[in-house]
């Protein structure tokens, strides 16, 4: 019988290959990014100066990362990996060079001297002019289209000569950060969020963009700004995930996040309709008006579906809104009420206002005792913070949504339980059983 000898070289080779792969991985990523830049330069899509600046930003970002640790390194790493991932997918286009590599440089400059900022902070940086970035924990500073076009709208409200000059310049800066997706001018997000991966677009930011650009174009009488707004409208014609359009049996829904067609978020959808409406009125664009009318068909149905009878839903078929989003949605529905005078929007607006003053309802309360604990179940009318207590016993507290809920507490000297229920607007219901 032949006895096989163990292959002592195999573990050694496996370890050697693993070590080599670790050494080569960064250079392979770098080759992919630099190769993408070179390809764009050779084809004439970007000029040599822009290519050199992009390579420099990428090189500096990698250099800064080596000197970082903890949350600073995590955020810088996210920025670099986003660019490398898009390079491997051959998705670094000429349009994306500016937003991708300028964002990379902004983060490298920041983390070279600073720690993480507070999540949700908006700020501008000297090198990128009026462009607004927002800080995301673990991801760093990100270009934020909605914040930018909301600010452009705010500048439009100022009728001074200085504001008018700033309005036109800011609009052109934002146009330069736009990206062509399926023939539409769009402003992309370069991070993961709500089921969407980078790069994705949003109906609320695109709707605000066409609204703000149309207003700016009229205010400064600039046809180039009007042309950009018209090209941006095309994003509502293109189907997801490239564009925003989702065909429903009752009309068009324009999706909140292009990478997640299942999340029908009403407040984002309605703001995009507001943008389409205002753009159409300003420009007389019949195609945009048709998109608006088709969107209204879906909005009528989804407004009804988002009304629970006691509160609003954040997304159709999903969970309830926070107080902030309930107020935001109420405001968008009020705009549709004003512009259309349709009963479904006007009545819903009135009901949503009333919901903020009504106490939560607690019904079908039942309790049982088992092994020194009291188990209580009940039905709740809307999202609330519930506190259950017993005399001399335990306490349980949690914020829960509407529907059937169950709590358990340690039994005390009495079988009496107290339920303190407070909704998001501060309305309170107290029950003693």
Secondary structure by P-SEA (a helix, b strand, c coil): ccccccccaaaaaaaaaaaaaaaaaaaaaaaaaaaaaaaaaaaccccaaaaaaaaaaaaaaaaaaaacccaaaaaaaaaaaaaaaaaaaccccccaaaaaaaaaaaaaaaacccccccccccccccccccbbbbbbccccccccaaaaaaaaaaaaacccaaaaaaaaaaaaaaaaabbbccccccccccccccccccccccaaaaaaaaaaaaaaaaaaccaaaaaaaaaaacccccccccbbbbbcccbbbbcccccccccccaaaaaaaaaaaaaaaaacccaaaaaaaaaaaaaaaaaaaaacccccccccccbbbbcaaaaaaaaaaaaaaaaacccaaaaaaaaaaaaaaaccccccbbbbbbcccbbbbbbbbccbbbbbbbccccbbbbbbbcccbbbbbbccccccbbbbbbbcccbbbbbbcc
